[in-house]
Amino acid sequence: MIAQLACTACHKIGAQAGGPIGPDLSRIGATRDSVYLRRAILDPNADVAKGFQPGLMPPNYGEQLYARELEMLVGYLAALK
C-alpha cells in the first residue's frame, strides 16, 4: 500500500499554499525533534498545538505508511528549518 498524504490540505509548508486547519510546518524542524515529529504523526492527539483542535488529523497515518515512508516524512519535516 502506498500512502497518499495531502499534508498541505491542512498545513502550510514553505511557499506552498496550505490550509489553515493545522499548524504551519514551514520551520517545524527548528523547534521539534524527530521523536516528537514521529509521535505527532502516529498519535496526533498526544500533543495538540496551541490554538488548534484535537481530533482533526486522522489518527491512522501509521497504518497508511510503510516504516520507510514514515522515516522519510519525519526526516523531511525535521529538515524544515
Rosetta blueprint (number, residue, H / E / L):
1 M L
2 I L
3 A L
4 Q L
5 L L
6 A L
7 C H
8 T H
9 A H
10 C L
11 H L
12 K L
13 I E
14 G L
15 A L
16 Q E
17 A L
18 G L
19 G L
20 P L
21 I L
22 G L
23 P L
24 D L
25 L L
26 S L
27 R L
28 I H
29 G H
30 A H
31 T L
32 R L
33 D L
34 S H
35 V H
36 Y H
37 L H
38 R H
39 R H
40 A H
41 I H
42 L H
43 D L
44 P L
45 N L
46 A L
47 D L
48 V L
49 A L
50 K L
51 G L
52 F L
53 Q L
54 P L
55 G L
56 L L
57 M L
58 P L
59 P L
60 N L
61 Y H
62 G H
63 E H
64 Q H
65 L L
66 Y L
67 A H
68 R H
69 E H
70 L H
71 E H
72 M H
73 L H
74 V H
75 G H
76 Y H
77 L H
78 A H
79 A L
80 L L
81 K L
